[in-house]
Amino acid sequence: MEQKNSNRPVRCGGTLLLALAFIGVTSGAVHALDLCIDSSTGGKWALKNFRIPGNNKCAPVQGIENDQPTGGLRTGFIVSGTACTNPDVPRLIVQYTSGGTIGYLEVGVCRVDLPIPPEGKIGVCDGAYVSAPNSGGFEDVVTFRYCSPVHVPL
């Protein structure tokens, strides 16, 4: 009866190592991007280093808001919330709170069907705001797109 040598080193093929290295490099590059959300009314915000949560999972998100069509940033205007994926349909749902300017606070929910292609995808946001001395609700058509990392203003 022949015995097998269980002390023999296991070899991993070069092709497998190359494939794993490629996956690590490409996934790292994708995850370094921000998720930009551009409003049809001119507002823009970026969720920093965004990753879509796995199916039926949620993850915290944070970012910055830019409400100036010319590209100016509101100093200290922070966005935070939670992003979740729907278990029944490929959809991303982002609940957020933003504020920072004295007398202004906004809460909302945005939805977009997945996947998000490089050219972006149309979604919708709705919510409410308080801006002393006024308040109200909104519904807005937005474009979700991946973008280069956005500079956080001082």
N, C-alpha and C positions, 0 to 999 in steps of 0.2 A: 504494500500500500504506500502510495506516494504522499509525503507531507508537504503542505504549502508553507512557505516562509512568511510568517506574519510580521517579521521585522524589516521586510523590504520597504525602502522609502517609496512613497507615493509620488508620482510625477504628474505635474499639471502641464498640459500642452500649452505651447506659446500662443496659439490662436485664442484659447480661452482667456489667458492673461491680457492679451491685446484687446479683446472684446470688452472685458471688465474695465480696463483702463479707459477705453473710449466712452463707455457709459458713464464712468465717474467724471470725466472731463466735460462731456456734453451736458450732463444733468447739472453739474456745478455752474456752468455758464447760464443755463436757463433759469436756475433758482436765484441768480444774482440780479435779475431784472426786477423792476418795479411794475406794478399793475397800475396803469394810468386810467382814470375814468374822466372822460370829457363830457361836460354837460352841453345840451343844445342851447342853454342860456348863457354860456360863456365861462362857467366855473370849471375848474380842473383840479383833480386831486390825485395823489400818487400813494399807493400802499407800498411801503418799503419792503424789498426782498421777498416778494409775495410768492407763496406756494399754494396751489389749489389743494385743499384737504382731500384725503381719500374719500371714497364713496361712503356716504352716511356718517361723515365725521365733521368736526368743527375745529377751528384754530383761531387764536387771537390775531388781530391785524392792527397795524398802526401806520400812520403816514402824515402827510402834510397836505394842506389845501391851498390852491392858487385860484383866486376868484377874479383875477384881472385878465381880460382878453389879450392884453398886450404882453403878458408874461410876468408881471410884477407879483411878488409873493406877499401875502399878509403875514407880517412878523408874528410868530408864535401861534399860528392857527393850526392846531393839531387835530388829526382824525384818529379815533381808536374805535375798535369794535370787535366783531366776531364774523368769520366767514365759515359757511357750512355748505356741504353738498347734499343734494336731495337723493334719497335712496331709490326713488321710483323713476325719475327722469334725470338725464345728465344736466343738472342746473346748479349754478353757484348762487348763493344768497349771502349778501353782506349786510349786516346790521351795523350802523355806525352812529357815533356821537362826535360832533365837532364844535369847536368854540375856541375862544382865545381873545377875541376882541371884546372889550368891555361892553356889556349889554347885548351880546349875541350868543345864542346857543341853537344848535340844529341837531335833530335826531332823524334817522331815516333807515330805509331798507332798500337795497338795490338787488335786482335779479337779472341774470343773463344765462342763456343756454350754453352748455359746453359742447365742444371745445371752443377756445378762443383762438382764432387763426391769427397769423402775423399782421394782417391788415386790420384787425379789430372786429368787434361784433357789437351790434346794437342791443341794449338792455333798457331797463326802466328803473327809476328810483322814485320813491314817494316818502313823505314824512311831514315833519312839522318844525317850525322855527319860532324862536322868541327873539325879537330885536326891539329893545326898549324904545318907545312905548308900545310897539306893535307886536302881533304874533299872527301866525297863519299856517296853512298847509301848502304842500306842493306835490306835483307829479311832473317828472322830467324824463325825457328820452336822453339816454347817455350812450357813449361808445366806450366799451372796455377794450383796452389794448395793452400789450406789454411794451415797456419803454425802457430806455437807458436809465440808470439810477439818477434820480432827481436830487439836486442839492438841497439839503435842509438849511434854511436861513438861520442866521444867528439872532 
